[in-house]
Structures are given as structure tokens and as C-alpha cells.
């Protein structure tokens, strides 16, 4: 602390500390704690809040598992189904994203000359100047029944009738994969770039095939970057709202859409909070699993 | 098994720049061969061409007579030791050493056996489970050698692997490298800018400058009979006296430099013939610091001259004495530490002498810049 003050001077140091504490306490910790508390309270009209009925209860979590009391089913199959569908799809999207981004990141870091690497980075970034909602709508236009992709495929004679990309959720998966591509590429790029190129040549000189060099040298070196990219992409995908709203098929629900409904349309903030806490918990578990799987520490991920 | 390596008219260009220019040399089977030259002279380029990381723009690389064009580094019978060693930091020492066997699908038991053999060769038995960062600089060096030897290459290529070590360790590793080469009996091709390294370890050296081979020969030949002014000044130290030829008798050339007449041998042009000179030619006479003596009754050689002492530098085993002959010529000579130099105070004139047999005359040309 002392050295921090000495290094930055009193003014800047104080500013940093106030800004960070404000950010953590007021923008993250307090709202989340409030939501956590809210998730254990019944949904009451404003007048009754703080009254004798405002007690801690598991009713919202019970609702997630068992459904409403009037329902005929033993379990809340719809919500649980949406929840697991969201998590599993997010995991797949993360894996696809990793497979898609790893070659690009490796190419930028080790193969391309600096000039074309810069060009590639710029052309990856520029599309993200357009906001997420517009990008999703643009994809919807591409994937529509009479959209560009169908027209090209039919025009070239590859298919006879239009493919319903939206109903098959192909549009959704593409959109979700594309939405957070940068958050995968840059951690990978940073990690791979720091690998000594001589190691690649040494492996090759010792007779290693390209695949094995990646498996034994590049991937172990880049694992912190891989873990970091995967956790970010997973969290953001599982928590995405705009892309699923625009691109999902009518019978596919994303868990965030349920949360949104409880908060905004059903005006049940308590239940919305409970559902949010569930999503958050799974995301945290996923991060911990990734860290365990790749044997990395939290400090390495941030680096 | 060992192999010979032949470079046939190798040129490597980057745009208009020649990194290597028409290099031809034949490296014999089982030889310790060094490419010696200043940084940027193209020696690493040649090594990369031999190892297969770079395709020469022109010419051929032949290993055991077989053209290597189109054969990748992982398919050549060569192994390369990198300047920074490029050991794999996330693998143990043993895993590093037998990585080449792992990629060839050799079973675990056999890999272990081979790792132990190689660890013994480099005197690191029982340290195979350590991580690379737990080893000292010299140990890492030896691990890199073992890793390169694991596939039993026919040619081992070394890219200045000792340059990161401190002086003592470097000297020790020279002896060790030489001993390992004798033991395994394969061809070593060594790249260095350090002439001490090249001369102590090699059977033959090739001196390079600006992408071209200046001279290829046995170490003592290169030192005693440099073919060009560059070699004369890059390998070891040399005093250069610029002058003009006044007369030539047999192999002895009479050179006039700053009003003094010197006699010296005509330098060699190549292995078989000497340079021939005629009166009026612009030449440089080279005489090494250790071949100049203070003239006295015991030491009277066929060249004598006078110079003024400028500074005396103490170098441990030697004393270096810098002198000025006139405004634009200075020279250096060395005497063993035991020699009494108390009479040589600054600005005193001293009479010096050297043998014409130790001096060499070469046509005027570029010196190695320090």
C-alpha cells in the first residue's frame, strides 16, 4: 500500500482507491447482495414490503424446480429445460468459438507478418463498432427464408428449397458464436504471442508434426489464455439477451429471456432475482471447473 | 552414423539483400566445422538452410550426397541447437530429451531407458524429473545437447549455443562440447562470432563476411595464413601497416610504410598459391601483437623500427603496449606478464623488432571493423 502511494503520488492513488471501491461496493457487491436477498423473499406489493408477510422463503427456487402449485407436472420441466438447454448450448458455443478462434489467433501471433496481422486485427474489430442488436438483425436478414444465404444456395443449385436456418437454430448458434469472438481471440492471441518461436522450430526440428507441436507445445503454453477466453465467452453467451431474442426460433427460449420476463413482464423481481442467482452460480461453477481442468490460477487468467 | 554436408553455390536473398552469396563448401563426415563471422554475416542463414528452415534462393544443400531440396527440417538427418536453447519449459528434463522419440511413437519404457542413457552422457543422471528452470545455465546447455542427440542425428547444428553463458562456464563447455563430439563421432557444424570458440573446438573453420566465405581452412592455417585483410583482423588481433610495394624478391616483399622499409612474406591467395605483387602495389602488412619484440641483444630480427609508447594496459597474463609511430599509425604489441616493462614509460621511444617470416603482405582491402 505504501509503495503504491509512493509510486503514484497521493492524488492519483486516492482516486484509484475511491474509484475501485465505488465500482466494487456500489456497482457490484451491493446490487448483487440485494438481489440475493430479494430472491429469498416473496413477491409482495409495495405496501406490504417490510410487513409481517415479508419473510425469507425458498418459494422462487421451489418454483424453478417444481413449478407453480397449480401445475399438473411433478417438476417445472419448461424452466429446467430452458436452463439446461442454455447452459449446454453455451458450452457448445464456447467450444465452437475456441476451435474457430484458435487457428486465427495462432495465425496472427506466429505466422502472419506484422503488417497483415495488424490488418487482420483491424478487420476483426471494425464489425464490432456496430451494436450487438444490429449485428443480430443483420444475421437474421442473411439467414432468412428469402435471405442472401438461401438465395445463393438455391441460385447455385446446391439446394432445391430454402433451409429454415432460424427454426433449426443455426442462425442463433452462428450469432452467439460471432457475438463474442473477440473475447476469445485476444486472450488466445496474447498467450500464443508470448511463446518463443524457437520452441516451434525446435519441435519441428525434432521431428514433431504440426498437430503434435500444437498439442504438446502451443496449447500447454496458451492454456491460461484458453481458460480466460472460454470463461468470458461462456459467461457472456449464457447471459446473452439481444442475440437470442432476435435469432432464436419461436420455440427456443434462452434462460435470460425467462429472467427478463419475470422482471419486466410479470413484475416479479424476486423470482427474476432467484433465476439470475441460479445463472450466476452456474457461471461461477463453470469458471472454477475451467480453472481446475486447465490447472490455472485466477491470477493467470487475468494476466 | 555421421554424414558429410555439401553446400553448392548457396545464395539466400531477402529482397535485394544477399544474406548469403554463392557459398560453396564441403564439410567432411565426423568433422567439427565452424562458421565464424561478425553478427549479420550470414552464418545463421547458412545454418537455417542446412537445417531446412529456409530454402536457399539458389544452390543446393547436399547431406550424404542427397539433395535436401523440398525436405523439411523434421525429415532431415540434422538436429539444431538454438541460441537460446529453446528447451520446453513445461516439460521435465527427461521429457525434453526424448521428445523426438515421443513424436516418433517410441514406447514409454524405451524412452525412459534412452533418457537415462543420455542423462548419463551429459552427467545429469537422476535429474530427469526436474523442470528445466531448476537447472543451471550449463546444465540446460547439456540438456539441449542431449535432446538434439536423442534421435541420433547424422549432423548436429549449433547456433551460438554458448553465447549466453559467462566466461568460465563457456570455456568449460567448449571442452565438454568437443569431448561429446569425439564420443558420438557425428558431424558438428558450429556457428559463432567468437574466434576463441571456433579455434579451440574446430577441426576446420570458415570465416564469413557480408554473406561470403572469406576463407576455409584448418584453425592454425586461418590464423597464420589469412587470405584476406578481413580474416587477418577478424581472427585474432593484428597490426595493419598500410604501404606500397617497393621491391619483390622471391616470396619476400619489401614494403614502404610511413618512410620505414619492412620485409614480409607474400600472403597466400588460396590453399595452393601466394599473392603475387609488383612494385607500386597498395598493400597492407600484417604483424600480430605477440610477434613484435623489444629490440635488444638477444632479439634482433630482420625488421626493426622505432615507436613512441602511448599506454600500457594490464590484461592479467599479458601486458598490451600501445604505441604511436607517427600521426596516423599506431600499433599494439603484447608481452607476457613476467617481462619487465618498467623502462617503458609514456612518450619514450622504444626500438622494436619482428621477423619477416611472421609478417604477411596482402593486397589492400577492408579490415574487420571492431
Interface residues (C-beta under 8 A of the other chain):
Chain A: X196 X198 X199 X201 X202 X203 X204 X205 X206 X207 X208 X209 X212 X216 X217 X220 X221
Chain B: X51 X53 X72 X73 X74 X75 X78 X79 X80 X82 X83 X84 X86 X87 X88 X90 X91 X99 X100 X102 X103 X104 X147 X148 X150 X151
